[in-house]
Amino acid sequence: MIIYVLLCLIGFVLLYYGAEWLVKGSSSLARALGVSPIIIGLTVVAFGTSAPELVVSLVSSIKAKSMIAVGNVVGSNICNIALILGLASVFQPLTCHRSVIVRDMPIMLGVSVLLFVLSLDSELSRLDGAILFAGILAYTGFNYRLARREAGSGPDPGAAGVIPGVEDIGFIESRSRQILLVLVGIAGVVGGAELVVDSAVVIMTALGVSEKFIGLTIVAFGTSLPELATSVVAAMRKEMDISIGNLVGSNVFNILSVLGLASLLRPIPIPGGFFESGLWIDYLVMLFTSALPWLLMLRTPTLGRRSGAALLACYVGYLAYLIFKAG
């Protein structure tokens, strides 16, 4: 038991330093390329920190554990917004670029609605997977073209102030070191998440907690640990666009790419039916938590501490529902 506790602690250390390196590398890369932090947050950081969800859902699909594959993504998306965005904004009120509110958050909400519609027949077929994966290709291409346009018409890439607060993080001039830090940071947060999840499952099982409850809580939370570490560190360092962009991009990636690839690999049935299994309730919670920060930020681009507390209250309520349902 002691060895697993130590492994869990090591995992948290990897998460923290991995997040530090990822934020520093991506910030420097954004400044060097003349690209805004939000684009980096929506692509490199978001996709990298979503790797645990991808691995878990792909393995679950191969092993025909469909509820884990779907539940991991839905639970992680709820955790990303209700818990992580809430926690990050409680640490530091978050002010993001207006484009996130008028473009990226509606896209996140839209793909959540798309997943709900595709799941109504109690299965994510290969055709559904192709539709979802086509979406991530279009989303990535859109962000790439936007980044190229910003790089071509934006300010001097070497100018100070391209990224607010970047001097607090430190600018790395070497392109190879920038890329190395991003890759090492991704490896750190993903490896740390794996250590935390694996050791936590062993500890909880030894304490007599059911595996079903672990899957509904620990797995979903554990695969969101990279987003938690990255977003909180980014918020504390005032890299607010990376903090919010990472979460929004991760949620889009989780639905379009993770479930898209998993259902392309093997159709994902929903045992007992979409409505009969009660999964529709989890979907509605995901839709609500996706819409709430968007509604809170329509008037002002700042997500304050009160709004963060409201998001955290939503997660606590959802967790209480899961405990009641499992118990």
Residue pairs with C-beta under 8 A, 6 or more apart in sequence:
1 203
1 206
4 199
4 202
4 203
5 199
5 203
7 195
7 198
7 199
8 195
8 196
8 199
8 200
8 203
10 192
10 195
11 191
11 192
11 193
11 194
11 195
11 196
11 197
11 199
11 225
12 192
12 196
13 192
14 188
14 189
14 191
14 192
14 195
15 188
15 189
15 192
15 193
15 196
15 225
15 226
15 228
15 229
16 192
16 229
16 233
17 188
18 184
18 185
18 186
18 187
18 188
18 189
18 190
18 191
18 192
18 226
18 229
19 185
19 188
19 189
19 226
19 229
19 230
19 232
19 233
19 234
20 185
20 233
21 181
21 182
21 184
21 185
21 188
22 45
22 48
22 49
22 181
22 182
22 185
22 186
22 188
22 189
22 230
23 45
23 169
23 185
23 230
23 233
23 234
23 237
23 239
23 242
24 169
24 170
24 172
24 181
24 185
25 172
25 177
25 178
25 179
25 180
25 181
25 182
25 183
25 184
25 185
26 37
26 40
26 41
26 44
26 45
26 182
26 185
26 242
27 37
27 40
27 163
27 166
27 169
27 171
27 239
27 242
28 166
28 169
28 170
28 171
28 172
28 173
28 178
28 181
29 35
29 40
29 44
29 175
29 178
29 179
29 182
30 36
30 37
30 39
30 40
30 162
30 163
31 157
31 158
31 162
31 163
31 166
31 171
32 157
32 158
32 173
32 175
32 178
33 147
33 151
33 157
34 150
34 151
34 154
34 155
34 156
34 157
34 162
35 147
35 150
35 151
35 154
36 97
36 150
36 154
36 162
36 163
36 241
37 163
37 239
37 241
37 242
37 245
38 96
38 97
38 99
38 100
38 104
38 241
38 242
38 244
38 245
39 143
39 146
39 147
39 150
39 245
40 242
40 245
41 234
41 241
41 242
41 243
41 244
41 245
41 246
41 249
42 104
42 143
42 245
42 246
42 248
42 249
42 252
43 140
43 143
43 144
43 147
43 249
44 182
45 230
45 242
45 245
45 246
45 249
46 245
46 246
46 247
46 248
46 249
46 250
46 252
46 253
47 249
47 250
47 253
47 257
48 182
48 185
48 186
48 189
48 190
48 226
49 186
49 189
49 190
49 226
49 227
49 230
49 246
49 250
50 226
50 227
50 250
50 253
50 254
50 257
50 258
51 186
51 190
51 226
52 190
52 193
52 194
52 197
52 222
52 223
52 224
52 225
52 226
53 72
53 73
53 76
53 223
53 224
53 250
53 254
53 258
54 257
54 258
54 261
56 68
56 69
56 72
56 219
56 223
57 68
57 69
57 70
57 72
57 73
57 258
57 259
57 261
57 262
58 69
58 258
58 261
58 262
58 265
60 66
60 68
60 69
60 72
60 262
61 69
61 262
61 263
61 265
61 266
61 268
62 265
62 266
64 266
66 268
66 269
66 270
66 271
67 215
67 270
67 271
67 277
67 279
68 215
68 219
69 259
69 262
69 268
70 119
70 124
70 259
70 268
70 270
70 279
71 215
71 216
71 219
71 220
71 279
71 282
72 219
72 220
72 223
73 254
73 255
73 258
73 259
74 220
74 279
74 282
74 283
74 286
75 216
75 217
75 219
75 220
75 221
75 282
76 220
76 223
76 224
76 254
77 112
77 251
77 254
77 255
77 286
77 289
77 290
78 220
78 282
78 285
78 286
78 289
78 315
78 318
79 220
79 221
79 224
79 315
80 224
80 227
80 247
80 250
80 251
81 247
81 251
81 289
81 290
81 292
81 293
81 311
82 289
82 311
82 312
82 314
82 315
82 318
83 221
83 224
83 228
83 311
83 312
83 315
84 224
84 227
84 228
84 231
84 232
84 247
85 94
85 231
85 244
85 247
85 293
85 303
85 308
85 311
86 307
86 308
86 309
86 310
86 311
86 312
86 314
86 315
87 228
87 232
87 308
87 312
88 94
88 231
88 232
88 234
88 235
88 243
88 308
89 235
89 303
89 304
89 305
89 307
89 308
89 311
90 305
90 308
90 309
90 312
91 232
91 235
91 236
92 235
92 236
92 238
92 240
93 302
93 303
93 304
93 305
93 308
94 235
94 240
94 243
94 244
94 302
94 303
95 240
95 301
95 302
95 303
96 240
96 241
96 244
96 245
96 297
96 301
96 303
97 241
97 301
98 301
100 241
100 244
100 245
100 248
100 301
101 294
101 297
101 298
101 301
104 245
104 248
104 249
104 252
105 248
105 290
105 293
105 294
105 297
106 294
107 139
107 248
107 252
108 248
108 251
108 252
108 290
109 287
109 290
109 291
109 294
111 132
111 135
111 251
111 252
111 255
111 256
112 251
112 255
112 283
112 286
112 287
112 290
113 287
114 131
114 132
114 135
114 255
115 132
115 255
115 259
115 283
116 280
116 283
116 287
118 124
118 128
118 131
118 132
119 270
119 274
119 279
119 283
120 274
121 274
122 269
122 270
122 273
122 274
123 267
123 268
123 269
123 270
124 132
124 259
124 262
124 263
124 267
124 268
125 263
125 267
126 263
126 264
126 267
128 263
129 259
129 260
129 261
129 262
129 263
129 264
129 265
129 267
130 260
130 264
131 260
132 255
132 256
132 257
132 259
132 260
132 263
133 256
133 257
133 260
133 261
133 264
134 260
135 256
135 260
136 252
136 253
136 256
136 257
136 260
139 252
139 256
151 157
154 162
155 162
156 162
160 167
163 239
164 238
164 239
164 240
165 237
165 238
165 239
166 239
168 237
168 238
169 237
169 239
172 178
172 181
189 225
189 226
189 229
189 230
190 226
192 225
192 226
192 229
193 222
193 223
193 225
193 226
196 222
196 225
197 218
197 219
197 222
197 223
197 225
200 214
200 218
200 222
201 211
201 214
201 218
201 219
204 214
204 218
205 211
205 214
210 326
212 326
213 322
213 323
213 326
216 322
216 326
217 319
217 322
227 246
227 247
227 250
230 242
230 243
230 246
231 242
231 243
231 244
231 246
231 247
232 243
234 240
234 242
234 243
234 246
235 243
244 303
251 290
259 268
262 268
270 277
270 279
271 277
274 280
278 325
281 321
285 314
285 318
288 314
289 311
289 314
289 315
292 310
292 311
292 314
293 303
293 307
293 311
296 303
296 307
296 310
297 303
297 307
